Amino acid sequence: MIKNFLRNIIKDIMFGVVYPLVYKICCLRRLDRRLTLFCEVRHGELTDSYIPIYRELKKRGYPCEVFYIHNNAGGMGYLLRYLKLCTILPTARTVLVDDTCNLFGAFRFRKGTRLIQTWHSCGAFKKWGYSIAGLDFGQDPDELDRYPSHTNYTLVTVSSKECIRHFDNAFGYDRKGKLTYRRRSPVRATGIARTDYFFDEANRGRAFGRLYEVCPAAKGRKVLLYAPTYRGDADNAQAPQMFDIRRMRELLNGECVLLIKQHGFVRAKTPIPEDCADLVFDVSGSMRIEELLFVSDAVITDYSSLIFEYSLFARPMVFYAPDLEEFYDYRGFYYPYDNDFLPGEIARSEDELMRAVRRALGGECDKAAIERFRERFMGACDGHSAERIADYITTDRNKNDHSRK
C-alpha cells in the first residue's frame, strides 16, 4: 500500500506539475513546421501503423523523426522517457501516436501542433477506453478523467464511417462536459495506413517468398492460419487454451499446413507435439501478421481485429470461441458475437471447430456476407490511406484541422 501510495504521488506530481512546466518552457524553442514526430508507444521499431505514412512523407521531402516510448518496459522508467519526450514535442508541427499514452493529455499542445492518433487496429470489435471504464479489464473512470489521453488529438484515423461512433465513445468525445478542450470529434474515416500493404500485388509475392523460406513444407499445400488474441492484460498476456493439435493435424491429412501466430504481447511459444512438427508451425516470431493474411487460404481466430483486414481477401474465416462468456464479461464487444455480425462460422467446441475448418478449407464461405462486412467496417481502406493522412500533414491550412485555438 505504501509503495502504491508513493507511486501515485510521484505520478500526480509529474503529470500535474513537471510535464506541463517542462513542455511550456520548451515551447520557447522554434517550431519546425515541416517536421513530423512518430511516437512508438510499445515497440522498439517503427511499426506498420507508421511505415506507409513515414515513407510517403519522406517521398514528399518532409523530415521525420521517431521517438520510442516503450510503455510496456515495466517499472517507473516511463516517467523519465515522458520527461524527455516533453522536451521534443514542442519542436514538431505534427506528432503521431498509435496507442493510448497518458502524456498526450497532460497539457495543452502549443497552437498549430497537429496530434494524430493512427490507432493500431481496424474496425471496432473489442471495447476499450471509456467504453469499458470500471470493468475488470478497463481503467477506473476517475483515473481516465484524471489522466486524459485523447484531449489533444486533431485527427483520429479509422477504417470506415461505421467505426466513428465507437471511437467517440472509447475516447470520451461523447461524454458531455468531460473533455472540455475538444470542440468536436476529430475521428475521421480516412482509412488505416497499414492496410495499404494489402493493395500492392508485389507484397503478395514477397509474402509467399517469406512463407516458403520459413516453412518449406507449405509449398504445394493450402495454408490454415490460427491467430487468436491474448488473454489477460497487455503486460501479462497469455495465449488462449489450445485446441487438440494432433486432431487438427489428422484433419489436415497432409494437404494443408497449420501456422500458429500468437498475439505480439504473448511471449511463450506454442508447444507442438513432435509427431505434428512436419505440418504445424509456430511462426509468431518469424512472420508478420500482414504476410500471413496474404498467404492464408482460411483463418481461425477468436476475438481478434485481424478479421477486418482479412475481409479484404474474401476468404473463409472460422471463429473459435469456447470461452466466449468469460471473455465477454471481462472485455465486452461493440456488437453481438453472432452470425449477424461475424462473417464466418462460430465454433464453441472442438467438434464444431473441426467441422467448420473442413468446410472452410473446402472453400465454403458466404462471400456476400464478407463483402457486406468489408464495406461496413473497411469501406475507407482502398490502398491510398497513407496518402490522405500525408495530405492532412503537409497542407498548411486544412479545413479538417480543428486543433484548439
N, C-alpha and C positions, 0 to 999 in steps of 0.2 A: 504493500500500500504506500509506503514512504517513497519507494522508487518511482511508482507511477505518479505520485503527487509531484515529486520534483521534476519528472519528465514533462508533466503538463504545465508546470510553472515556467520552465525553460521555453517550451513551445509557445506559450502565450506571450512571453517577452519578445521572442524572435519575430513572431508574426504580427504582434501588435505595435512594436516599437522599432526593433532593429531593422527588419526588412524594409518597411516603409521609409525610414530615415535614410538608409543607405541608397535605396532606389532614388529618392528625391535628390540627394546630393549628386549622384551620378548623372542625373538628368541635366546637370550643368555641362556635361560633355556634348560634343556635336553629334547630332542625329544624322546617320548616313541614310539618305532617302532611297538608296538602291540596295541596301544590304538586307538579306533575309537570314534569320537565325532559326535553324532547325533544332528543336529541343527533344531529344530522345529520353523518354521518361523511364523506361525499364531496360532498354537494351544497350549493349556496348558497341553496336554498329548501326549504320544508317539502314533502317528497315524499309520494307516495300510500301509503307504508308507515305513515305517521303521521296523515295528514289525517283519516281517519274516526275515529280514537281521539281526536285533538285536538278535533274538533267534538263528539263525544259527551261528553267531559269538560266542555267549555265549556257545553253544554246542561244539564249537571247542576250548573253553578255552581262548578266546580273551577278554580283558577288554573293556567295553563300558561305555561311559558317555553321558548324554543328557543335552543340553542347550536350554532353551525356550526363543526365541527372542521376541515373542508377537508383531509382526509387526503391528497388527491391533488394538492395545490397544489405539491408538489416542494420540494426542499431540506430544511433542518433546522428550518424555521419552525414545523412542527407541534409541536415540543418546547415552544415558548413558548405555543402555544394549549392544549396539555395542561396546562401550569402554571396558566393562567388557569382552566381547567375544574376543576382541583383545588380552587380556592377557592369554586366554585359548587356542586359536587356535594353537599357535606355539608348544604346548606340544603334539599334536596328530599327528600321522603319516597319519591317514585317517580322513577326515571330510566329512559328508554327509549333504546335504541340499535338500529340497523338493519343493522349490518355489523360486521366484525371491527375492534376497536380495542384495542391492547395496554394502554392506560392502565387499562382496567377490570379488569385482573388485577394491577396493580402494588401493591395494598394491600387490606386487608380493609375492606369498607364498614362504616360505623357500624351499630350494632344498630337494626333497624327499617326500614332502607332496602330498597326493592324495586328490583331492576335487571332490566328486561325486555328481552329480545332479540327484536325483531319480524322479524328476517331479511327480506331484500328480494326473495325469490323463493319460489315454491310448490314442492311436490313434493320429489323427490330424484332428480336426474339426474346432472349432472357432480359429481365428487368435489371436496372442498375440505378445508381444515384438516388434522387428523391423518390423515384418510383418504388424503392424498397426500403426507404428510411424507416428505421425502427424494427425491421425484421432481423433474423439471426445473421443473414449474410450482409445486411446493409449497415450503414452508419447510423448513429443517433441523429435525429433531425436537428437538435440543437447544435451538434457538432458540425453538421453541414452548413448551418447558418453562420456559425462562428468562424469557420474557415472556408468561405465560399470559393469554389474553384472556377466558376464559369461566368463571373460577372463582367469580365473584360473582353469576352470574345466579340469580334466584329464579323466573323463568319464561322459557321459550323457546316462542314460538308457532309451530306447524306446521299444515299443511293437512289432515293425516289421521294416523291411528294408524300406518299403514304407514311413515311418514317418521321416526318417533321413533327407531328403532334407528340410522338413518343419521346423524341429528343427534347422537346419543350418541357415535357413532364419530368424526364430524368434530370435535366439540368436546372429545373426550378423556374423556368421562364413563365410558367402558368400559375405561379404562387403569388397571388395578389399582395403587394406591399412588402414582399421579401427582398427581391433583387431590384432595389430602387435605382441602381445605376443604369439599368437597361431600359431604353425607350421602347424597343420592340425586339422580337426574337431574331437572332442572327442566323437561324437554321435555314439552309438553302439546299435544294435538290440539284447540286452541281454535278453529281456523280462522285464516285470514290476513285481517287487516282490509282490505287493499287490494282484496280480491275482493268486498267488499260493494257496490262500484260496479256490478258486473255484474247485480245483482239489483234494481236500481232502473230501471224502464222509462223514466223521464224522462231518464235518461242516454243511452238509445238515440237518442231524438230529438235531443238535443244533439250526440251524436257524428256523426249524419248531417248535421246543420246545419253542423258544423265541416268535414266532408268536402267538402260542396258549396261552402263558402267557399274552401277551399284548392285544391280540384280540381273545378271546374265540369264537366269532361269526364266525371266519374263518374255524373252524373245519367242515369238510364235504362240504365246498364251494370252488369254484375257487377264485383266488386272482388276482385282477386287480390293478396294481401299476401306480400311476400318479406321475412322478418325473421330474419336469421341472428344468431348470437352472434359475438363477436370472436375474433381470433387473437392469440397473444402474451399478455403480461401487461397488467394494467389500466392501468398508467401509460404504456404504449406500444402501445395496442390498434390492431390493423389489421383491415380488413374482409377477408372471405374472397375468393378469386378468384371473379369474377362469371361467371355463365353468359352465353351469347350473347343480348344484349338484343334485337337485331334479329330473331333467330329466334323469341324469345318473343313479340315484337310481332306477327309474322306469324301465330303460332299463335292469338293472341287474336282476330284477324280483325275488329277494330273492335267486338267485342261486350263487351269487358272492359277495364278499366284495370289496370295493374300499379303497385302502390305499393311503394316500397322503404323500409324502415325499418332503418337500421343501428343496432347497439347504441350505447347512450349514450356509451360510452367511445371510440367511433370518431369522430374529428374530420373526416376527409376526406369530401367529398360523392361520391356515385356518378356517374361520367361517363355521361351519357345521350346517345346519338347524336342529332343534330339531327332526323333523319327519324323518330325514335321519340318525340319530345317531346310529341306530341299525346295519347299514351295511356300513357306511362311517366313516373312522377314519383317523385323522392326526397323523401319527406315527413319525413325524420329530424328536422329542426329545427322542423317546423310542426304535427305531430300527435303526441299521446301514444299509447303502445302500447295503453292501455286503450281509447281511442277507435277505434283501428284494428281491434282484435279485434271490437268491436261491429259494424263496418260491412263486414267482410270475408266474402265467400262461401266462400273457401278460403285456406289459408295454406301457403306454402313456408317451411320452416325447416331447421335442421340439428341443432344440439345445444342449442338454447335452451330454457329452462324455461318459456317462454310457452305451450308445449303443454299445460301443466297448466291454466292459465286458459282457454285456447281450448277445452278439452274440455267446459267448461260450456255451450258452444253446440251441441255435437254436429254440427259441420260438418267437411268434409273437410280433412285435413292431408297434405302431401307432405313427405318428409324427404330433402333433397338433401345427400348426404354423400360427395363424391368424394375427400375427404382423411381418411376415417374412421380408417385405421390410424395415420396420422401424429398426428391429434388424440387418439386413444385413448392412444397411447404417451406423449403429452405431459400429458394431463389425467386420463383414465380415467372410467369411469361406474360407478354403483352397480348397474346392470342391463345385461344383454347388449343391444347395439344391434341388435335384430332385431324381427320382427313379433309375437313373443310379448309384447314389452314395448310397442312403439310402436303407436299406434292409427291407422296410415296406411301408405301405400306408401313404400318406401325406394328412392331412385334413386341409383345410383352413377356414372352418366354423363349427359350432356346428352340423349342419345336417350331414356334411361329417364325422365328428368325431364319431357320434353315429352309423352310418352305418359301419365305419371301425372297431369300437370296437366290434360290433355284430359279424362281420366276424372273428376278432381276437380271441374272446372267443370261437368261434366255431372251432378253431384250424386251420383256413385258414392262411397260410403264404407260401412264396416261400423259402423253406429250402435250395434249391440250391443257391439262391441269398445270403442268410445269410451265408452259408458256404464260398462262394467266398469273402464276406465282411470280415468274420473272418480271413481267410487265408491272405488276403491283409493287414489288419491292426493289427492283433493279432498273426501273424504267429510265433513269438518268445516266446509266452507265453504257457508254457507246464507244469507248476507246479514245475519247477526247477530254476526259475529266481533268487531267493534269494541265491541259492547255487552258481550260476555262479558269482553273484556280490560278494559273500563272497570269492570265489576263487580269484577274482581280488584283494581283500583287503589283503588276507593272503599270497599271493605269493610275495616274495621279488623282484624277477626280472621277470616282466611280459611284454611280447612283446607288449601288448596293452597299457602299461603305458607310455604316452607321456607327462609327466609333463615337464615344461620348464627347460631347462638346464642352 
